[in-house]
Amino acid sequence: MAVRQAPAPPDTGDSLVRLLINKKLLSNVQLELAQEIQKRRDENLKDILVRMGWVSEEDIIKLQGELWKIPVFNPDHLKKIDPALLSQIPEYLSRKHNILPINKENGKVWVAMSDPFDLVVLDDLQRVTKAEVKPLIISEADVKKYIDQCYKKKTGKAAEDKQEEHLRDQIIDEMSEFELDIDGANAGEEEEQLKVSTSDPPVVRLVNFMLVQAINDKASDIHVEPIEDGIKVRYRVDGSLFELVNSPKKFKAAIISRIKILSGMDISVKRVPQDGAFTIHQDGAEVDFRVSSLPIIYGEKIVLRLLVRNAVTGNTLEGLDMGERNLNVFKKMIYRPHGMILVTGPTGSGKSTTLYTVLNAINDPCKNIITVEDPCEYRLAGIQQVQVKPDLGFDFADALRTILRQDPDIVMIG
């Protein structure tokens, strides 16, 4: 089959700008400011307009579709997605090229693409599908979101859950073969027994399973809670807690002690709260765990807060999923030269993610941005981050008084 040649994308840079101005989506003043920023930062003009909140990405996509004579993807296309085509075009290929297969009609394959003029991608798709490829234009953020949604649905969340449940049960069955007699031991013997039991492969595997599963599920916190007849593990995902596993009572001390050892805590201290931390590497990412223990009537409750390093540096404001109207209002607010924005919400609702994403969006060499945090959860290049130390007499009030003498343009307190 002859390879279809993709037409070169028309030079729509000036045409797009003219169209934005003609439709009163962009003013001449905004254009001049964006061009000045472009000279300083060597950034794509379209990205600057979107980042500054002057034009929405949805408007850009619609106008590009109009200029290029290419249909624009919309959520109604999700109803037409053909599972057979998702199987034919594997997930790794969709992620690699930022594409979403839709369906096959009259010998033509319709695919949503963030770059509909990428000849390499078109050739790959034609080779895999043995059909002519017809593109739909879609934003990069949307295509990534819908890839996650559609391929997860295709593979079947139930099948994944069943596999995870089988692995979990297998680990707990293995643990049942190990007899731990801790309740009757004295303090010194108990500590020695725990050091041995926390090295047993089943205990290590169960704790590792809990940590890796939390990362895969994008959990913000892990709760390890002793109960009367055992131990309960719950994850917080999108602000809500979900139960992962229950373990028999006799393994309670071993599991909690394993986490305390990883965190650098003293396993012999059980009657006062402790704090610790550790880092693991998973799929090329570094994940920091902040760990806190709290004595309760059934033992020690452990809560682990997950912080994926550099997780927010690639985030965009569009990725916050505020909705187009709220996002446009929010962008206008954060780019104003003065004012205050309060970000509130329950644990795990995304306050830190929102604040750090905003800092990334407004970060500019022309601005002096200072944060006061407890703790500094993520590291941001080009931003001065201050960690308060109340035990040394340096609290938020002290920090705020000091940084006001540091000529700040933007201050974040949190």
Secondary structure, DSSP 4 states (H G I P E B T S, - for coil): -PPPPPPPPP--HHHHHHHHHHTTSS-HHHHHHHHHHHHHH---HHHHHHHTTSS-HHHHHHHHHHHHT-PBP-GGGGGG--HHHHHHS-HHHHHHHTEEEEEEETTEEEEEES-TT-HHHHHHHHHHHSSEEEEEE--HHHHHHHHHHHHHHHH-HHHHHHHHHHHHHHHHHHHHTS----TTS-HHHHHHHHHHHTTSHHHHHHHHHHHHHHHHTT-SEEEEEEETTEEEEEEEETTEEEEEEEEEGGGHHHHHHHHHHHTT--TT--SS-EEEEEEEEETTEEEEEEEEEEEETTEEEEEEEEEETTTTTT--GGGG---HHHHHHHHHHHTSSS-------STTSSHHHHHHHHHHHH--TTS-EEEEESS--S--TTSEEEE-BGGGTB-HHHHHHHHTTS--SEEEE-
